[in-house]
Structure formats: structure tokens, C-alpha cells
Amino acid sequence: MAVHDDYKLRFLELKAKRTYCYIVFKIEEKQKQVIVEKVGEPAQSYEDFTASLPANECRYAVYDFDFVTVENCQKSRIFFIAWSPDTSRVRSKMIYVSSKD
């Protein structure tokens, strides 16, 4: 599975510059490549992120999670999410699982 150049650029912007709060990626089955479907601005919340995921289709996403530790230290972690709802097509689930790495 090929990865579009925009994918790498957007991820680096999220990681280094914190330009985005989240990025949702979609596999274009006809082109056989992963593309950026949606980006979340830094002010958007986790609820905005979950609302951007389709109810019946698979997606990949990365989410930049900010939190405060018990020691009152500001931290950030980037999570990779493989979104695969039960109502999505079996073929789609198989493509997303086999392409995850």
C-alpha cells in the first residue's frame, strides 16, 4: 500500500509543529494508497475528533493528546488509532488490518 506524500508532511507538522490536533487518513482502494481525509485544528476537542470518524467505514487516525501528570507536568502523546466499526464492510476491514503496518 502506497502512502501519499501529503500523509508524511501532515504527520510531521502534527508531531513537530503541533499544527493539528488530529489527522484522519483514508485508504483509496482504487488508487491503492493512504491519503489525508481530514485534519483537526489545535483548538478542536476529542469530541470533534470522534465526530469526524465515519460510523460505517474504516479509517486510520493520529491524535495528539495533551494531559497533566500527577506531578503537575504538562505532557503530550500521539496515539495511532485504527478505526474499524462493526458495521463496516468485511473487505474494508481486511484491507485496513493488512495495511496497518
KAPE-V33203 format. One record per run of one state. SS is the DSSP state (A for helix, B for strand, O for the rest). FROM is the first residue (numbers start at 1). TO is the last residue. Records with the same first field share a line. If there is no record, write none. Layout:
SS=FROM-TO + FROM-TO
This chain:
O=1-1 + 4-4 + 18-19 + 29-32 + 42-45 + 52-58 + 69-73 + 84-89 + 100-101
B=2-3 + 20-28 + 33-41 + 59-68 + 74-83
A=5-17 + 46-51 + 90-99
